Amino acid sequence: MLVGVSPKRLARIVRFQRALRMLERADAGQRGTRTAMACGYADQAHFVREFRELAGCPPEAHLLRHAELDGFFAGR
């Protein structure tokens, strides 16, 4: 099967997608550290660098946007 990216890049994307789902579901305390460790990142800094590269923003900014959208649609 061809997907148009290298195996390493695909593995990074799949790991990021898993981390993103975990991050969005986790409780606030130690969310980043727990997610980073559970998904196989070397440390929280490694996770944040990967997140910025793949999502275009740090995890905190993503979570704020996610919360804003949840609030917007929940009120309808």
C-alpha positions as CSV (number, residue, x, y, z in Angstrom):
1,M,0.0,0.0,0.0
2,L,1.3,3.4,-0.9
3,V,0.5,6.4,1.3
4,G,3.0,9.0,-0.1
5,V,5.1,9.4,3.0
6,S,8.1,7.6,4.3
7,P,7.6,4.8,6.9
8,K,9.2,7.0,9.6
9,R,7.0,10.0,8.8
10,L,3.9,7.8,8.8
11,A,4.9,6.4,12.2
12,R,5.3,9.9,13.6
13,I,1.9,10.9,12.3
14,V,0.2,7.8,13.7
15,R,1.9,8.4,17.1
16,F,0.8,12.0,17.0
17,Q,-2.8,11.1,16.3
18,R,-2.8,8.7,19.2
19,A,-1.3,11.4,21.5
20,L,-3.8,13.9,20.3
21,R,-6.8,11.7,21.2
22,M,-5.3,11.0,24.6
23,L,-4.5,14.7,25.2
24,E,-8.0,15.7,24.4
25,R,-9.6,13.1,26.7
26,A,-7.1,13.5,29.7
27,D,-7.8,15.4,32.9
28,A,-5.9,18.7,33.3
29,G,-3.2,17.6,35.8
30,Q,0.0,16.4,34.2
31,R,-1.8,15.9,30.9
32,G,1.2,16.6,28.7
33,T,3.7,14.6,30.6
34,R,1.4,11.5,30.9
35,T,0.5,11.7,27.2
36,A,4.1,12.0,26.2
37,M,5.2,9.0,28.2
38,A,2.2,6.9,27.2
39,C,2.9,7.5,23.5
40,G,6.6,6.9,23.5
41,Y,8.0,10.4,23.3
42,A,11.4,10.8,25.1
43,D,10.0,13.6,27.3
44,Q,7.5,16.4,27.3
45,A,9.7,18.7,25.3
46,H,10.0,16.1,22.6
47,F,6.2,15.8,22.5
48,V,5.8,19.6,22.3
49,R,8.3,19.9,19.4
50,E,6.5,17.1,17.5
51,F,3.1,18.6,18.3
52,R,4.2,22.1,17.0
53,E,5.6,20.6,13.8
54,L,2.6,18.4,13.0
55,A,-0.3,20.6,14.3
56,G,1.2,24.0,13.8
57,C,0.7,25.1,17.4
58,P,1.7,24.0,20.9
59,P,-0.6,21.5,22.7
60,E,-2.0,24.3,25.0
61,A,-3.2,26.4,22.1
62,H,-4.8,23.3,20.5
63,L,-6.6,22.5,23.7
64,L,-7.9,26.0,24.1
65,R,-9.3,26.0,20.6
66,H,-10.8,22.5,21.2
67,A,-12.4,23.8,24.4
68,E,-13.7,26.9,22.6
69,L,-15.3,24.8,19.9
70,D,-16.8,22.3,22.4
71,G,-18.3,25.3,24.2
72,F,-19.6,26.8,21.1
73,F,-21.3,23.7,19.8
74,A,-22.5,22.6,23.2
75,G,-24.5,25.8,23.6
76,R,-26.5,25.2,20.5
